[in-house]
Each structure stands twice: as C-alpha cells, then as structure tokens.
Amino acid sequence: MAKETHTYSNDDITIIWQPKLCTHSAKCALGLPQVFQPRDRPWIKIDQATTEQIKAQIDECPSGALSWVPNHPDQ
C-alpha cells in the first residue's frame, strides 16, 4: 500500500510531506511560521521564505515526515 504524500514546489525544490509519519513536534511551524501554518490549507506556503531557509528547516524534521528534493538535480 502506497504512503499518502503531498507535494509543494517552487522553482528550486519540491517539498514532500508524508502525514502518516508526522509526530506533530511543531518544529517546522516554530522554526518558519510564515511557511508552515498547520491550521491553513494548504498548510505549506513555499513562497514565504528562501529555498535555503526552507531546506534547512525541513532538515530539522525529527520524524522525517517532511523532506525535499531538488527540481533540477543536475545544476
């Protein structure tokens, strides 16, 4: 059975959210509240911070529910 995932993209990266892995630590929302807004839909506002800020915050996700991949891996 495939995991449920949601994706959010800008020009540089695609954020992958796997809700079933989320432990609701709120680390993302506390670290970048302008991007990660759990009460809103869509809850990730990828255009509200730089790609580097978003990548750094996602890398802090303790559960691995949030991850990112480059849109242009050859660059």
PDB file with SEQRES, HELIX, SHEET and CRYST1 records, atoms N, CA, C and O in Angstrom:
SEQRES   1 A   75  MET ALA LYS GLU THR HIS THR TYR SER ASN ASP ASP ILE          
SEQRES   2 A   75  THR ILE ILE TRP GLN PRO LYS LEU CYS THR HIS SER ALA          
SEQRES   3 A   75  LYS CYS ALA LEU GLY LEU PRO GLN VAL PHE GLN PRO ARG          
SEQRES   4 A   75  ASP ARG PRO TRP ILE LYS ILE ASP GLN ALA THR THR GLU          
SEQRES   5 A   75  GLN ILE LYS ALA GLN ILE ASP GLU CYS PRO SER GLY ALA          
SEQRES   6 A   75  LEU SER TRP VAL PRO ASN HIS PRO ASP GLN                      
HELIX    1 AA1 PRO A   19  LEU A   21  5                                   3    
HELIX    2 AA2 LYS A   27  GLY A   31  1                                   5    
HELIX    3 AA3 ILE A   46  GLN A   48  5                                   3    
HELIX    4 AA4 THR A   51  ILE A   58  1                                   8    
SHEET    1 AA1 3 HIS A   6  SER A   9  0                                        
SHEET    2 AA1 3 ILE A  13  TRP A  17 -1                                        
SHEET    3 AA1 3 LEU A  66  PRO A  70 -1                                        
CRYST1    1.000    1.000    1.000  90.00  90.00  90.00 P 1           1          
ATOM      1  N   MET A   1       0.842  -1.184   0.000  1.00  0.00           N  
ATOM      2  CA  MET A   1       0.000   0.000   0.000  1.00  0.00           C  
ATOM      3  C   MET A   1       0.887   1.247   0.000  1.00  0.00           C  
ATOM      4  O   MET A   1       1.779   1.380   0.838  1.00  0.00           O  
ATOM      5  N   ALA A   2       0.640   2.141  -0.927  1.00  0.00           N  
ATOM      6  CA  ALA A   2       1.451   3.350  -1.064  1.00  0.00           C  
ATOM      7  C   ALA A   2       1.156   4.331   0.069  1.00  0.00           C  
ATOM      8  O   ALA A   2       0.026   4.441   0.544  1.00  0.00           O  
ATOM      9  N   LYS A   3       2.197   5.033   0.482  1.00  0.00           N  
ATOM     10  CA  LYS A   3       2.018   6.052   1.512  1.00  0.00           C  
ATOM     11  C   LYS A   3       1.364   7.282   0.903  1.00  0.00           C  
ATOM     12  O   LYS A   3       1.629   7.645  -0.242  1.00  0.00           O  
ATOM     13  N   GLU A   4       0.516   7.906   1.684  1.00  0.00           N  
ATOM     14  CA  GLU A   4      -0.098   9.158   1.268  1.00  0.00           C  
ATOM     15  C   GLU A   4       0.950  10.252   1.366  1.00  0.00           C  
ATOM     16  O   GLU A   4       1.584  10.416   2.408  1.00  0.00           O  
ATOM     17  N   THR A   5       1.135  10.997   0.294  1.00  0.00           N  
ATOM     18  CA  THR A   5       2.087  12.102   0.302  1.00  0.00           C  
ATOM     19  C   THR A   5       1.451  13.325  -0.344  1.00  0.00           C  
ATOM     20  O   THR A   5       0.527  13.222  -1.151  1.00  0.00           O  
ATOM     21  N   HIS A   6       1.971  14.478   0.037  1.00  0.00           N  
ATOM     22  CA  HIS A   6       1.576  15.748  -0.563  1.00  0.00           C  
ATOM     23  C   HIS A   6       2.856  16.447  -0.978  1.00  0.00           C  
ATOM     24  O   HIS A   6       3.879  16.333  -0.303  1.00  0.00           O  
ATOM     25  N   THR A   7       2.804  17.168  -2.084  1.00  0.00           N  
ATOM     26  CA  THR A   7       3.990  17.882  -2.547  1.00  0.00           C  
ATOM     27  C   THR A   7       3.680  19.361  -2.753  1.00  0.00           C  
ATOM     28  O   THR A   7       2.564  19.754  -3.092  1.00  0.00           O  
ATOM     29  N   TYR A   8       4.714  20.156  -2.535  1.00  0.00           N  
ATOM     30  CA  TYR A   8       4.646  21.616  -2.698  1.00  0.00           C  
ATOM     31  C   TYR A   8       5.941  22.015  -3.383  1.00  0.00           C  
ATOM     32  O   TYR A   8       7.022  21.628  -2.937  1.00  0.00           O  
ATOM     33  N   SER A   9       5.847  22.789  -4.470  1.00  0.00           N  
ATOM     34  CA  SER A   9       7.048  23.105  -5.242  1.00  0.00           C  
ATOM     35  C   SER A   9       7.231  24.597  -5.472  1.00  0.00           C  
ATOM     36  O   SER A   9       6.271  25.365  -5.540  1.00  0.00           O  
ATOM     37  N   ASN A  10       8.495  24.977  -5.587  1.00  0.00           N  
ATOM     38  CA  ASN A  10       8.862  26.279  -6.134  1.00  0.00           C  
ATOM     39  C   ASN A  10       9.803  25.998  -7.297  1.00  0.00           C  
ATOM     40  O   ASN A  10       9.860  24.863  -7.772  1.00  0.00           O  
ATOM     41  N   ASP A  11      10.538  26.992  -7.768  1.00  0.00           N  
ATOM     42  CA  ASP A  11      11.427  26.771  -8.914  1.00  0.00           C  
ATOM     43  C   ASP A  11      12.583  25.836  -8.584  1.00  0.00           C  
ATOM     44  O   ASP A  11      13.107  25.162  -9.470  1.00  0.00           O  
ATOM     45  N   ASP A  12      12.984  25.791  -7.316  1.00  0.00           N  
ATOM     46  CA  ASP A  12      14.194  25.080  -6.930  1.00  0.00           C  
ATOM     47  C   ASP A  12      13.982  23.689  -6.348  1.00  0.00           C  
ATOM     48  O   ASP A  12      14.721  22.757  -6.666  1.00  0.00           O  
ATOM     49  N   ILE A  13      12.964  23.550  -5.489  1.00  0.00           N  
ATOM     50  CA  ILE A  13      12.767  22.289  -4.769  1.00  0.00           C  
ATOM     51  C   ILE A  13      11.305  21.870  -4.745  1.00  0.00           C  
ATOM     52  O   ILE A  13      10.403  22.663  -5.013  1.00  0.00           O  
ATOM     53  N   THR A  14      11.102  20.611  -4.419  1.00  0.00           N  
ATOM     54  CA  THR A  14       9.771  20.099  -4.119  1.00  0.00           C  
ATOM     55  C   THR A  14       9.808  19.567  -2.698  1.00  0.00           C  
ATOM     56  O   THR A  14      10.651  18.739  -2.355  1.00  0.00           O  
ATOM     57  N   ILE A  15       8.881  20.055  -1.870  1.00  0.00           N  
ATOM     58  CA  ILE A  15       8.725  19.573  -0.504  1.00  0.00           C  
ATOM     59  C   ILE A  15       7.792  18.372  -0.553  1.00  0.00           C  
ATOM     60  O   ILE A  15       6.753  18.403  -1.212  1.00  0.00           O  
ATOM     61  N   ILE A  16       8.171  17.326   0.145  1.00  0.00           N  
ATOM     62  CA  ILE A  16       7.345  16.125   0.242  1.00  0.00           C  
ATOM     63  C   ILE A  16       6.902  15.994   1.693  1.00  0.00           C  
ATOM     64  O   ILE A  16       7.726  15.961   2.607  1.00  0.00           O  
ATOM     65  N   TRP A  17       5.595  15.920   1.890  1.00  0.00           N  
ATOM     66  CA  TRP A  17       5.042  15.750   3.238  1.00  0.00           C  
ATOM     67  C   TRP A  17       4.322  14.409   3.301  1.00  0.00           C  
ATOM     68  O   TRP A  17       3.430  14.127   2.501  1.00  0.00           O  
ATOM     69  N   GLN A  18       4.724  13.595   4.260  1.00  0.00           N  
ATOM     70  CA  GLN A  18       4.099  12.294   4.496  1.00  0.00           C  
ATOM     71  C   GLN A  18       3.361  12.366   5.842  1.00  0.00           C  
ATOM     72  O   GLN A  18       3.957  12.098   6.886  1.00  0.00           O  
ATOM     73  N   PRO A  19       2.080  12.722   5.825  1.00  0.00           N  
ATOM     74  CA  PRO A  19       1.352  12.963   7.068  1.00  0.00           C  
ATOM     75  C   PRO A  19       1.363  11.785   8.035  1.00  0.00           C  
ATOM     76  O   PRO A  19       1.346  11.994   9.248  1.00  0.00           O  
ATOM     77  N   LYS A  20       1.392  10.572   7.539  1.00  0.00           N  
ATOM     78  CA  LYS A  20       1.353   9.404   8.439  1.00  0.00           C  
ATOM     79  C   LYS A  20       2.624   9.275   9.266  1.00  0.00           C  
ATOM     80  O   LYS A  20       2.621   8.593  10.291  1.00  0.00           O  
ATOM     81  N   LEU A  21       3.712   9.918   8.841  1.00  0.00           N  
ATOM     82  CA  LEU A  21       4.960   9.888   9.605  1.00  0.00           C  
ATOM     83  C   LEU A  21       5.054  11.019  10.620  1.00  0.00           C  
ATOM     84  O   LEU A  21       5.883  10.973  11.529  1.00  0.00           O  
ATOM     85  N   CYS A  22       4.213  12.025  10.468  1.00  0.00           N  
ATOM     86  CA  CYS A  22       4.312  13.229  11.293  1.00  0.00           C  
ATOM     87  C   CYS A  22       4.006  12.939  12.761  1.00  0.00           C  
ATOM     88  O   CYS A  22       2.994  12.317  13.084  1.00  0.00           O  
ATOM     89  N   THR A  23       4.895  13.399  13.646  1.00  0.00           N  
ATOM     90  CA  THR A  23       4.697  13.239  15.083  1.00  0.00           C  
ATOM     91  C   THR A  23       4.207  14.538  15.726  1.00  0.00           C  
ATOM     92  O   THR A  23       4.077  14.613  16.948  1.00  0.00           O  
ATOM     93  N   HIS A  24       3.939  15.546  14.920  1.00  0.00           N  
ATOM     94  CA  HIS A  24       3.390  16.825  15.378  1.00  0.00           C  
ATOM     95  C   HIS A  24       4.270  17.494  16.431  1.00  0.00           C  
ATOM     96  O   HIS A  24       3.774  18.025  17.425  1.00  0.00           O  
ATOM     97  N   SER A  25       5.566  17.462  16.202  1.00  0.00           N  
ATOM     98  CA  SER A  25       6.501  18.131  17.111  1.00  0.00           C  
ATOM     99  C   SER A  25       6.410  19.650  16.975  1.00  0.00           C  
ATOM    100  O   SER A  25       6.826  20.381  17.874  1.00  0.00           O  
ATOM    101  N   ALA A  26       5.872  20.121  15.859  1.00  0.00           N  
ATOM    102  CA  ALA A  26       5.716  21.549  15.548  1.00  0.00           C  
ATOM    103  C   ALA A  26       7.048  22.244  15.309  1.00  0.00           C  
ATOM    104  O   ALA A  26       7.105  23.473  15.277  1.00  0.00           O  
ATOM    105  N   LYS A  27       8.106  21.487  15.143  1.00  0.00           N  
ATOM    106  CA  LYS A  27       9.416  22.089  14.900  1.00  0.00           C  
ATOM    107  C   LYS A  27       9.401  22.944  13.628  1.00  0.00           C  
ATOM    108  O   LYS A  27      10.023  24.006  13.584  1.00  0.00           O  
ATOM    109  N   CYS A  28       8.701  22.486  12.612  1.00  0.00           N  
ATOM    110  CA  CYS A  28       8.628  23.253  11.362  1.00  0.00           C  
ATOM    111  C   CYS A  28       7.897  24.577  11.575  1.00  0.00           C  
ATOM    112  O   CYS A  28       8.373  25.629  11.149  1.00  0.00           O  
ATOM    113  N   ALA A  29       6.738  24.522  12.237  1.00  0.00           N  
ATOM    114  CA  ALA A  29       5.925  25.724  12.453  1.00  0.00           C  
ATOM    115  C   ALA A  29       6.598  26.707  13.392  1.00  0.00           C  
ATOM    116  O   ALA A  29       6.452  27.919  13.229  1.00  0.00           O  
ATOM    117  N   LEU A  30       7.330  26.205  14.370  1.00  0.00           N  
ATOM    118  CA  LEU A  30       8.047  27.094  15.284  1.00  0.00           C  
ATOM    119  C   LEU A  30       9.272  27.708  14.612  1.00  0.00           C  
ATOM    120  O   LEU A  30       9.634  28.847  14.904  1.00  0.00           O  
ATOM    121  N   GLY A  31       9.904  26.965  13.722  1.00  0.00           N  
ATOM    122  CA  GLY A  31      11.118  27.445  13.065  1.00  0.00           C  
ATOM    123  C   GLY A  31      10.856  28.401  11.917  1.00  0.00           C  
ATOM    124  O   GLY A  31      11.592  29.374  11.749  1.00  0.00           O  
ATOM    125  N   LEU A  32       9.824  28.146  11.124  1.00  0.00           N  
ATOM    126  CA  LEU A  32       9.473  29.008   9.991  1.00  0.00           C  
ATOM    127  C   LEU A  32       7.953  29.173   9.945  1.00  0.00           C  
ATOM    128  O   LEU A  32       7.294  28.611   9.070  1.00  0.00           O  
ATOM    129  N   PRO A  33       7.401  29.939  10.881  1.00  0.00           N  
ATOM    130  CA  PRO A  33       5.941  30.054  10.956  1.00  0.00           C  
ATOM    131  C   PRO A  33       5.301  30.709   9.739  1.00  0.00           C  
ATOM    132  O   PRO A  33       4.115  30.500   9.483  1.00  0.00           O  
ATOM    133  N   GLN A  34       6.053  31.486   8.995  1.00  0.00           N  
ATOM    134  CA  GLN A  34       5.492  32.095   7.789  1.00  0.00           C  
ATOM    135  C   GLN A  34       5.312  31.073   6.668  1.00  0.00           C  
ATOM    136  O   GLN A  34       4.534  31.305   5.743  1.00  0.00           O  
ATOM    137  N   VAL A  35       6.019  29.949   6.739  1.00  0.00           N  
ATOM    138  CA  VAL A  35       5.928  28.894   5.728  1.00  0.00           C  
ATOM    139  C   VAL A  35       5.003  27.768   6.179  1.00  0.00           C  
ATOM    140  O   VAL A  35       4.117  27.346   5.436  1.00  0.00           O  
ATOM    141  N   PHE A  36       5.215  27.290   7.391  1.00  0.00           N  
ATOM    142  CA  PHE A  36       4.487  26.130   7.898  1.00  0.00           C  
ATOM    143  C   PHE A  36       3.361  26.594   8.818  1.00  0.00           C  
ATOM    144  O   PHE A  36       3.598  26.996   9.957  1.00  0.00           O  
ATOM    145  N   GLN A  37       2.136  26.533   8.306  1.00  0.00           N  
ATOM    146  CA  GLN A  37       0.960  27.032   9.007  1.00  0.00           C  
ATOM    147  C   GLN A  37      -0.080  25.910   9.088  1.00  0.00           C  
ATOM    148  O   GLN A  37      -0.980  25.838   8.252  1.00  0.00           O  
ATOM    149  N   PRO A  38       0.044  25.033  10.097  1.00  0.00           N  
ATOM    150  CA  PRO A  38      -0.776  23.826  10.171  1.00  0.00           C  
ATOM    151  C   PRO A  38      -2.285  24.037  10.168  1.00  0.00           C  
ATOM    152  O   PRO A  38      -3.027  23.122   9.812  1.00  0.00           O  
ATOM    153  N   ARG A  39      -2.748  25.196  10.547  1.00  0.00           N  
ATOM    154  CA  ARG A  39      -4.202  25.426  10.580  1.00  0.00           C  
ATOM    155  C   ARG A  39      -4.770  25.852   9.240  1.00  0.00           C  
ATOM    156  O   ARG A  39      -5.988  25.886   9.065  1.00  0.00           O  
ATOM    157  N   ASP A  40      -3.905  26.178   8.295  1.00  0.00           N  
ATOM    158  CA  ASP A  40      -4.346  26.621   6.968  1.00  0.00           C  
ATOM    159  C   ASP A  40      -4.328  25.467   5.971  1.00  0.00           C  
ATOM    160  O   ASP A  40      -3.684  24.444   6.205  1.00  0.00           O  
ATOM    161  N   ARG A  41      -5.026  25.636   4.883  1.00  0.00           N  
ATOM    162  CA  ARG A  41      -4.962  24.705   3.761  1.00  0.00           C  
ATOM    163  C   ARG A  41      -4.789  25.508   2.492  1.00  0.00           C  
ATOM    164  O   ARG A  41      -5.640  26.352   2.212  1.00  0.00           O  
ATOM    165  N   PRO A  42      -3.756  25.307   1.711  1.00  0.00           N  
ATOM    166  CA  PRO A  42      -2.645  24.412   2.009  1.00  0.00           C  
ATOM    167  C   PRO A  42      -1.819  24.953   3.183  1.00  0.00           C  
ATOM    168  O   PRO A  42      -1.729  26.165   3.380  1.00  0.00           O  
ATOM    169  N   TRP A  43      -1.232  24.065   3.942  1.00  0.00           N  
ATOM    170  CA  TRP A  43      -0.549  24.482   5.164  1.00  0.00           C  
ATOM    171  C   TRP A  43       0.900  24.892   4.937  1.00  0.00           C  
ATOM    172  O   TRP A  43       1.510  25.504   5.813  1.00  0.00           O  
ATOM    173  N   ILE A  44       1.456  24.566   3.786  1.00  0.00           N  
ATOM    174  CA  ILE A  44       2.832  24.970   3.466  1.00  0.00           C  
ATOM    175  C   ILE A  44       2.783  26.084   2.433  1.00  0.00           C  
ATOM    176  O   ILE A  44       2.272  25.903   1.328  1.00  0.00           O  
ATOM    177  N   LYS A  45       3.324  27.243   2.808  1.00  0.00           N  
ATOM    178  CA  LYS A  45       3.393  28.419   1.929  1.00  0.00           C  
ATOM    179  C   LYS A  45       4.836  28.537   1.444  1.00  0.00           C  
ATOM    180  O   LYS A  45       5.631  29.289   2.008  1.00  0.00           O  
ATOM    181  N   ILE A  46       5.157  27.800   0.414  1.00  0.00           N  
ATOM    182  CA  ILE A  46       6.551  27.658  -0.024  1.00  0.00           C  
ATOM    183  C   ILE A  46       7.156  28.972  -0.523  1.00  0.00           C  
ATOM    184  O   ILE A  46       8.378  29.096  -0.598  1.00  0.00           O  
ATOM    185  N   ASP A  47       6.336  29.932  -0.857  1.00  0.00           N  
ATOM    186  CA  ASP A  47       6.853  31.204  -1.368  1.00  0.00           C  
ATOM    187  C   ASP A  47       7.123  32.237  -0.271  1.00  0.00           C  
ATOM    188  O   ASP A  47       7.417  33.392  -0.578  1.00  0.00           O  
ATOM    189  N   GLN A  48       7.029  31.842   0.998  1.00  0.00           N  
ATOM    190  CA  GLN A  48       7.183  32.793   2.099  1.00  0.00           C  
ATOM    191  C   GLN A  48       8.579  32.799   2.743  1.00  0.00           C  
ATOM    192  O   GLN A  48       8.783  33.469   3.756  1.00  0.00           O  
ATOM    193  N   ALA A  49       9.529  32.071   2.174  1.00  0.00           N  
ATOM    194  CA  ALA A  49      10.910  32.076   2.669  1.00  0.00           C  
ATOM    195  C   ALA A  49      11.809  31.656   1.519  1.00  0.00           C  
ATOM    196  O   ALA A  49      11.337  31.192   0.481  1.00  0.00           O  
ATOM    197  N   THR A  50      13.098  31.823   1.713  1.00  0.00           N  
ATOM    198  CA  THR A  50      14.036  31.407   0.670  1.00  0.00           C  
ATOM    199  C   THR A  50      14.124  29.886   0.627  1.00  0.00           C  
ATOM    200  O   THR A  50      13.830  29.205   1.610  1.00  0.00           O  
ATOM    201  N   THR A  51      14.522  29.381  -0.490  1.00  0.00           N  
ATOM    202  CA  THR A  51      14.708  27.935  -0.631  1.00  0.00           C  
ATOM    203  C   THR A  51      15.694  27.422   0.407  1.00  0.00           C  
ATOM    204  O   THR A  51      15.472  26.360   0.989  1.00  0.00           O  
ATOM    205  N   GLU A  52      16.766  28.145   0.649  1.00  0.00           N  
ATOM    206  CA  GLU A  52      17.765  27.705   1.628  1.00  0.00           C  
ATOM    207  C   GLU A  52      17.195  27.650   3.040  1.00  0.00           C  
ATOM    208  O   GLU A  52      17.496  26.728   3.798  1.00  0.00           O  
ATOM    209  N   GLN A  53      16.376  28.629   3.394  1.00  0.00           N  
ATOM    210  CA  GLN A  53      15.731  28.612   4.718  1.00  0.00           C  
ATOM    211  C   GLN A  53      14.798  27.410   4.855  1.00  0.00           C  
ATOM    212  O   GLN A  53      14.776  26.747   5.892  1.00  0.00           O  
ATOM    213  N   ILE A  54      14.042  27.140   3.819  1.00  0.00           N  
ATOM    214  CA  ILE A  54      13.100  26.019   3.844  1.00  0.00           C  
ATOM    215  C   ILE A  54      13.848  24.693   3.937  1.00  0.00           C  
ATOM    216  O   ILE A  54      13.479  23.829   4.732  1.00  0.00           O  
ATOM    217  N   LYS A  55      14.888  24.529   3.139  1.00  0.00           N  
ATOM    218  CA  LYS A  55      15.671  23.291   3.186  1.00  0.00           C  
ATOM    219  C   LYS A  55      16.251  23.060   4.573  1.00  0.00           C  
ATOM    220  O   LYS A  55      16.191  21.950   5.101  1.00  0.00           O  
ATOM    221  N   ALA A  56      16.807  24.104   5.160  1.00  0.00           N  
ATOM    222  CA  ALA A  56      17.406  23.983   6.493  1.00  0.00           C  
ATOM    223  C   ALA A  56      16.365  23.583   7.529  1.00  0.00           C  
ATOM    224  O   ALA A  56      16.645  22.757   8.398  1.00  0.00           O  
ATOM    225  N   GLN A  57      15.166  24.159   7.449  1.00  0.00           N  
ATOM    226  CA  GLN A  57      14.124  23.822   8.419  1.00  0.00           C  
ATOM    227  C   GLN A  57      13.628  22.396   8.221  1.00  0.00           C  
ATOM    228  O   GLN A  57      13.438  21.666   9.194  1.00  0.00           O  
ATOM    229  N   ILE A  58      13.420  21.999   6.995  1.00  0.00           N  
ATOM    230  CA  ILE A  58      12.965  20.635   6.717  1.00  0.00           C  
ATOM    231  C   ILE A  58      13.991  19.611   7.203  1.00  0.00           C  
ATOM    232  O   ILE A  58      13.626  18.542   7.692  1.00  0.00           O  
ATOM    233  N   ASP A  59      15.259  19.941   7.066  1.00  0.00           N  
ATOM    234  CA  ASP A  59      16.311  19.025   7.523  1.00  0.00           C  
ATOM    235  C   ASP A  59      16.268  18.804   9.033  1.00  0.00           C  
ATOM    236  O   ASP A  59      16.883  17.864   9.537  1.00  0.00           O  
ATOM    237  N   GLU A  60      15.548  19.659   9.760  1.00  0.00           N  
ATOM    238  CA  GLU A  60      15.404  19.523  11.216  1.00  0.00           C  
ATOM    239  C   GLU A  60      14.184  18.683  11.620  1.00  0.00           C  
ATOM    240  O   GLU A  60      13.969  18.454  12.811  1.00  0.00           O  
ATOM    241  N   CYS A  61      13.394  18.226  10.664  1.00  0.00           N  
ATOM    242  CA  CYS A  61      12.178  17.470  10.969  1.00  0.00           C  
ATOM    243  C   CYS A  61      12.554  16.163  11.663  1.00  0.00           C  
ATOM    244  O   CYS A  61      13.228  15.323  11.066  1.00  0.00           O  
ATOM    245  N   PRO A  62      12.125  15.976  12.924  1.00  0.00           N  
ATOM    246  CA  PRO A  62      12.547  14.799  13.677  1.00  0.00           C  
ATOM    247  C   PRO A  62      11.937  13.483  13.197  1.00  0.00           C  
ATOM    248  O   PRO A  62      12.528  12.424  13.408  1.00  0.00           O  
ATOM    249  N   SER A  63      10.777  13.526  12.562  1.00  0.00           N  
ATOM    250  CA  SER A  63      10.103  12.293  12.153  1.00  0.00           C  
ATOM    251  C   SER A  63      10.411  11.877  10.720  1.00  0.00           C  
ATOM    252  O   SER A  63      10.175  10.732  10.337  1.00  0.00           O  
ATOM    253  N   GLY A  64      10.943  12.815   9.924  1.00  0.00           N  
ATOM    254  CA  GLY A  64      11.149  12.526   8.509  1.00  0.00           C  
ATOM    255  C   GLY A  64       9.883  12.700   7.685  1.00  0.00           C  
ATOM    256  O   GLY A  64       9.858  12.345   6.507  1.00  0.00           O  
ATOM    257  N   ALA A  65       8.827  13.245   8.292  1.00  0.00           N  
ATOM    258  CA  ALA A  65       7.579  13.465   7.560  1.00  0.00           C  
ATOM    259  C   ALA A  65       7.745  14.524   6.478  1.00  0.00           C  
ATOM    260  O   ALA A  65       7.056  14.491   5.459  1.00  0.00           O  
ATOM    261  N   LEU A  66       8.654  15.456   6.699  1.00  0.00           N  
ATOM    262  CA  LEU A  66       8.970  16.470   5.695  1.00  0.00           C  
ATOM    263  C   LEU A  66      10.338  16.161   5.096  1.00  0.00           C  
ATOM    264  O   LEU A  66      11.302  15.879   5.808  1.00  0.00           O  
ATOM    265  N   SER A  67      10.394  16.221   3.782  1.00  0.00           N  
ATOM    266  CA  SER A  67      11.669  16.075   3.089  1.00  0.00           C  
ATOM    267  C   SER A  67      11.614  16.957   1.850  1.00  0.00           C  
ATOM    268  O   SER A  67      10.568  17.519   1.525  1.00  0.00           O  
ATOM    269  N   TRP A  68      12.722  17.075   1.173  1.00  0.00           N  
ATOM    270  CA  TRP A  68      12.746  17.881  -0.041  1.00  0.00           C  
ATOM    271  C   TRP A  68      13.662  17.218  -1.065  1.00  0.00           C  
ATOM    272  O   TRP A  68      14.585  16.479  -0.724  1.00  0.00           O  
ATOM    273  N   VAL A  69      13.375  17.505  -2.319  1.00  0.00           N  
ATOM    274  CA  VAL A  69      14.211  17.045  -3.421  1.00  0.00           C  
ATOM    275  C   VAL A  69      14.441  18.228  -4.356  1.00  0.00           C  
ATOM    276  O   VAL A  69      13.557  19.067  -4.526  1.00  0.00           O  
ATOM    277  N   PRO A  70      15.624  18.296  -4.962  1.00  0.00           N  
ATOM    278  CA  PRO A  70      15.864  19.376  -5.924  1.00  0.00           C  
ATOM    279  C   PRO A  70      15.048  19.150  -7.193  1.00  0.00           C  
ATOM    280  O   PRO A  70      14.869  18.011  -7.625  1.00  0.00           O  
ATOM    281  N   ASN A  71      14.565  20.213  -7.777  1.00  0.00           N  
ATOM    282  CA  ASN A  71      13.825  20.109  -9.042  1.00  0.00           C  
ATOM    283  C   ASN A  71      14.769  19.956 -10.234  1.00  0.00           C  
ATOM    284  O   ASN A  71      14.381  19.426 -11.275  1.00  0.00           O  
ATOM    285  N   HIS A  72      16.000  20.419 -10.080  1.00  0.00           N  
ATOM    286  CA  HIS A  72      16.991  20.357 -11.149  1.00  0.00           C  
ATOM    287  C   HIS A  72      18.272  19.736 -10.595  1.00  0.00           C  
ATOM    288  O   HIS A  72      19.242  20.459 -10.368  1.00  0.00           O  
ATOM    289  N   PRO A  73      18.309  18.431 -10.372  1.00  0.00           N  
ATOM    290  CA  PRO A  73      19.450  17.808  -9.697  1.00  0.00           C  
ATOM    291  C   PRO A  73      20.772  17.945 -10.445  1.00  0.00           C  
ATOM    292  O   PRO A  73      21.836  17.765  -9.851  1.00  0.00           O  
ATOM    293  N   ASP A  74      20.723  18.256 -11.721  1.00  0.00           N  
ATOM    294  CA  ASP A  74      21.962  18.387 -12.489  1.00  0.00           C  
ATOM    295  C   ASP A  74      22.589  19.769 -12.380  1.00  0.00           C  
ATOM    296  O   ASP A  74      23.656  19.997 -12.951  1.00  0.00           O  
ATOM    297  N   GLN A  75      21.966  20.691 -11.669  1.00  0.00           N  
ATOM    298  CA  GLN A  75      22.514  22.048 -11.542  1.00  0.00           C  
ATOM    299  C   GLN A  75      23.239  22.224 -10.247  1.00  0.00           C  
ATOM    300  O   GLN A  75      23.763  23.305  -9.975  1.00  0.00           O  
TER     301      GLN A  75                                                      
END                                                                             
